[in-house]
């Protein structure tokens, strides 16, 4: 296995390369890599830097879903654990959005403890990206809808890290206050 710093650096580089040119929803066309960096940072903070494979998987959590990267490539380049965590966090994009959302709620409690942490960090980042000063009616509706759904997903992920649970709760409070 790669040394921790190299593992995380290579995951960040692959995430940046594979998501090049992609923009994030919310925050005015912010580069998508910023979302991946935020998720990885949340995981590094939550674990006090003690789980390099988790942080690497945070960088890569959307790479199978959004690009042509495969599980096999991730396992070969990083580790079987990193690849497995990314697969656990990957939505089946062939399904309609409503079904993907339903499955996230139903499947959340069945995920590994590490995948549940990634899901919480992902939802923290995504709720935060939807908070705007002076939101339009459409932005308010999107934030309220997303935050409500994210709460359902995170309900099945709680208990693995108090700091992430609290950070999520604070982000949702901030989101509701902005409405």
Buried (B, 14 or more C-beta within 10 A) or exposed (E): EBEBEEBBBBBBEBBBEBBEEBBBEBBEEEBBBBBBBBBBBBBBBBBEEEBBBBBBBBBBBBBBBBBEBEBEBBBEBBBEBBBBBBBBBBBEEEEEEEEBBBBBBEBBEEBEEBBBBBBBBBBBBBBBBBBBEEBEEEBBEBBBEBBEBBBBBBEBBBEBBEEBBEBBBEBBEEBBEBE
